[in-house]
Amino acid sequence: MNLKPVDAGVAAVTGHPAPSSPAPRRTAARAAVTAVLLGAVVAAVCASLAIGTKAVPLSDVLTAIGGGTEGDAVVIRELRMPRTFLGLLVGLALGAAGAVAQDITRNPLGDPGLIGISAGGSFAVAASIGALGLTSPYEYIWFAFLGAALAGLLAYAVGGTGYGGATPAKLALAGAAVTVLLDAGTNTLVLLDVRTLDQYRFWAVGSLAGRDAELGVQLAPFVAAGLLLALGLSGRLNALALGDDLASSLGTKVRTTRALGAVAVILLAGAAVAAAGPVTFVGLVVPHVIRAFTGPDARWLVPCSALGGAALMLTADVVGRMVARPGELEAGVVTALLGAPFLAFLVKRGKLKEHTR
């Protein structure tokens, strides 16, 4: 007999399946999904290294990784490997951030943009270009991270005021208010200055092109910290999905858990936005797809969403290189083209429901 929703949630929180729970079969299915996702990430990495303006055989890719210096080895090591590493980081960050955001807000439309992070990064970039005259992505990349982090903290601070603290509804509303305000500021900056518009529009579309390995190395600690925090909170996120009252009765500190979840989202999404711009739909779509295979248990949902995000981000980047040769279509455009129809499908099928167990 299958578990009732509350029994399933309690089992996920405590770590012990209730009587008659088909736990071994479910665990095996989730492990299989994880293995498939790992394979998809490996395949996407190989494609990212081999496919570009010129396709390179995998044997040559392996030679280049091993230190070869002939043929396309320099191109692979100096251009494609840093780009692939950055795409991997951005995808891992956005996938995990989306899963955590949907759990702490109990909102099926939860993603990094929900609490103003993307809007904060965009505003900071536009402001640094317009006010400080910055011209290189490496000059304003940290402004993007700082703006994203401050916007997320502001949304959480506003949503956490008043009775009941940072409830899901208040977080969503506060995030929407911060996003609208910052978007208005960004639009004002880019409309008042043509130079700011020219610089900003290339960053805002969302791309992995033109970044080197140093950027990935600098952002990797933030992504790693965010992933570790998200994974550490996964059991408590299961409790939140049962509702605040029941979660409290199970011993979960609701406000602390939600605050730490917001910090994880800020670290992950802030690093991703700083690296690639406001890439859309990865954090929204991937957790929905993964949830259909793993169920709502955050202990599986968060890591699998991270892997799914990495596979999608790298695949979108590869597709963008293939469809517009010898130029390329930015990864942010491709993810939007893939994500928008899927979101419409979810709406049509009535799958967007509040995440409670």
Solvent accessible surface area in square Angstrom, and as a share of the most:
residue,aa,sasa,rsa
1,M,193,0.86
2,N,117,0.60
3,L,32,0.16
4,K,142,0.60
5,P,88,0.55
6,V,76,0.44
7,D,62,0.32
8,A,33,0.26
9,G,0,0.00
10,V,45,0.26
11,A,13,0.10
12,A,9,0.07
13,V,38,0.22
14,T,73,0.42
15,G,40,0.39
16,H,138,0.61
17,P,78,0.49
18,A,29,0.22
19,P,124,0.78
20,S,72,0.46
21,S,20,0.13
22,P,30,0.19
23,A,26,0.20
24,P,107,0.67
25,R,179,0.65
26,R,83,0.30
27,T,64,0.37
28,A,64,0.49
29,A,51,0.40
30,R,28,0.10
31,A,48,0.37
32,A,56,0.43
33,V,26,0.15
34,T,33,0.19
35,A,60,0.47
36,V,107,0.61
37,L,23,0.11
38,L,90,0.45
39,G,40,0.39
40,A,40,0.31
41,V,15,0.09
42,V,94,0.54
43,A,62,0.48
44,A,8,0.06
45,V,36,0.21
46,C,45,0.27
47,A,30,0.23
48,S,0,0.00
49,L,13,0.06
50,A,11,0.09
51,I,39,0.20
52,G,4,0.03
53,T,105,0.61
54,K,122,0.52
55,A,64,0.50
56,V,7,0.04
57,P,80,0.50
58,L,93,0.46
59,S,74,0.48
60,D,67,0.34
61,V,3,0.02
62,L,122,0.60
63,T,82,0.47
64,A,0,0.00
65,I,83,0.42
66,G,71,0.68
67,G,45,0.44
68,G,18,0.18
69,T,102,0.59
70,E,149,0.67
71,G,77,0.74
72,D,35,0.18
73,A,5,0.04
74,V,68,0.39
75,V,62,0.36
76,I,0,0.00
77,R,74,0.27
78,E,114,0.51
79,L,116,0.58
80,R,20,0.07
81,M,67,0.30
82,P,11,0.07
83,R,31,0.11
84,T,8,0.04
85,F,77,0.32
86,L,1,0.01
87,G,0,0.00
88,L,45,0.22
89,L,18,0.09
90,V,3,0.01
91,G,0,0.00
92,L,34,0.17
93,A,0,0.00
94,L,6,0.03
95,G,0,0.00
96,A,0,0.00
97,A,0,0.00
98,G,0,0.00
99,A,0,0.00
100,V,0,0.00
101,A,1,0.01
102,Q,0,0.00
103,D,2,0.01
104,I,1,0.00
105,T,3,0.02
106,R,37,0.13
107,N,32,0.16
108,P,20,0.13
109,L,86,0.43
110,G,0,0.00
111,D,31,0.16
112,P,7,0.05
113,G,24,0.23
114,L,32,0.16
115,I,5,0.02
116,G,0,0.00
117,I,0,0.00
118,S,25,0.16
119,A,6,0.05
120,G,2,0.02
121,G,0,0.00
122,S,8,0.05
123,F,67,0.28
124,A,15,0.11
125,V,0,0.00
126,A,0,0.00
127,A,27,0.21
128,S,2,0.02
129,I,0,0.00
130,G,31,0.30
131,A,84,0.65
132,L,109,0.54
133,G,36,0.35
134,L,33,0.17
135,T,74,0.43
136,S,35,0.23
137,P,44,0.28
138,Y,88,0.33
139,E,85,0.38
140,Y,7,0.03
141,I,2,0.01
142,W,94,0.33
143,F,75,0.31
144,A,0,0.00
145,F,25,0.10
146,L,99,0.49
147,G,12,0.12
148,A,0,0.00
149,A,16,0.13
150,L,101,0.50
151,A,4,0.03
152,G,0,0.00
153,L,92,0.46
154,L,85,0.42
155,A,0,0.00
156,Y,44,0.17
157,A,57,0.45
158,V,75,0.43
159,G,1,0.01
160,G,26,0.25
161,T,87,0.50
162,G,64,0.61
163,Y,217,0.82
164,G,32,0.31
165,G,4,0.04
166,A,7,0.06
167,T,36,0.21
168,P,15,0.09
169,A,67,0.52
170,K,55,0.23
171,L,1,0.01
172,A,19,0.15
173,L,128,0.64
174,A,6,0.05
175,G,0,0.00
176,A,51,0.39
177,A,61,0.47
178,V,8,0.04
179,T,33,0.19
180,V,104,0.60
181,L,122,0.61
182,L,27,0.14
183,D,58,0.30
184,A,55,0.42
185,G,22,0.21
186,T,6,0.03
187,N,81,0.42
188,T,71,0.41
189,L,51,0.26
190,V,12,0.07
191,L,140,0.70
192,L,145,0.72
193,D,48,0.25
194,V,112,0.64
195,R,95,0.35
196,T,0,0.00
197,L,68,0.34
198,D,57,0.30
199,Q,55,0.24
200,Y,29,0.11
201,R,126,0.46
202,F,132,0.55
203,W,6,0.02
204,A,27,0.21
205,V,54,0.31
206,G,0,0.00
207,S,9,0.06
208,L,0,0.00
209,A,32,0.25
210,G,71,0.68
211,R,30,0.11
212,D,66,0.34
213,A,48,0.37
214,E,95,0.43
215,L,2,0.01
216,G,1,0.01
217,V,91,0.52
218,Q,70,0.31
219,L,3,0.01
220,A,27,0.21
221,P,82,0.51
222,F,65,0.27
223,V,4,0.02
224,A,49,0.38
225,A,46,0.35
226,G,0,0.00
227,L,34,0.17
228,L,126,0.63
229,L,49,0.24
230,A,0,0.00
231,L,74,0.37
232,G,62,0.59
233,L,3,0.02
234,S,9,0.06
235,G,23,0.22
236,R,94,0.34
237,L,0,0.00
238,N,0,0.00
239,A,0,0.00
240,L,0,0.00
241,A,1,0.01
242,L,22,0.11
243,G,17,0.17
244,D,40,0.21
245,D,125,0.65
246,L,58,0.29
247,A,0,0.00
248,S,62,0.40
249,S,85,0.55
250,L,64,0.32
251,G,64,0.62
252,T,14,0.08
253,K,144,0.61
254,V,17,0.10
255,R,157,0.57
256,T,60,0.35
257,T,0,0.00
258,R,5,0.02
259,A,33,0.26
260,L,59,0.29
261,G,0,0.00
262,A,3,0.02
263,V,60,0.34
264,A,0,0.00
265,V,0,0.00
266,I,11,0.05
267,L,41,0.20
268,L,0,0.00
269,A,0,0.00
270,G,0,0.00
271,A,1,0.01
272,A,2,0.02
273,V,3,0.01
274,A,0,0.00
275,A,1,0.01
276,A,0,0.00
277,G,1,0.01
278,P,24,0.15
279,V,14,0.08
280,T,66,0.38
281,F,42,0.18
282,V,0,0.00
283,G,3,0.03
284,L,14,0.07
285,V,13,0.08
286,V,8,0.05
287,P,0,0.00
288,H,17,0.08
289,V,55,0.31
290,I,8,0.04
291,R,33,0.12
292,A,84,0.65
293,F,132,0.55
294,T,4,0.02
295,G,20,0.19
296,P,52,0.33
297,D,7,0.03
298,A,0,0.00
299,R,96,0.35
300,W,62,0.22
301,L,0,0.00
302,V,0,0.00
303,P,43,0.27
304,C,1,0.01
305,S,0,0.00
306,A,6,0.04
307,L,30,0.15
308,G,9,0.08
309,G,0,0.00
310,A,0,0.00
311,A,14,0.11
312,L,41,0.20
313,M,0,0.00
314,L,0,0.00
315,T,61,0.35
316,A,0,0.00
317,D,1,0.01
318,V,10,0.05
319,V,53,0.30
320,G,0,0.00
321,R,13,0.05
322,M,94,0.42
323,V,95,0.55
324,A,40,0.31
325,R,114,0.42
326,P,117,0.74
327,G,42,0.41
328,E,63,0.28
329,L,58,0.29
330,E,49,0.22
331,A,0,0.00
332,G,6,0.05
333,V,43,0.25
334,V,6,0.03
335,T,1,0.01
336,A,32,0.25
337,L,112,0.56
338,L,93,0.46
339,G,3,0.03
340,A,48,0.37
341,P,83,0.52
342,F,54,0.23
343,L,41,0.20
344,A,62,0.48
345,F,94,0.39
346,L,12,0.06
347,V,93,0.53
348,K,176,0.74
349,R,135,0.49
350,G,39,0.38
351,K,104,0.44
352,L,46,0.23
353,K,140,0.59
354,E,99,0.44
355,H,25,0.11
356,T,79,0.46
357,R,31,0.11
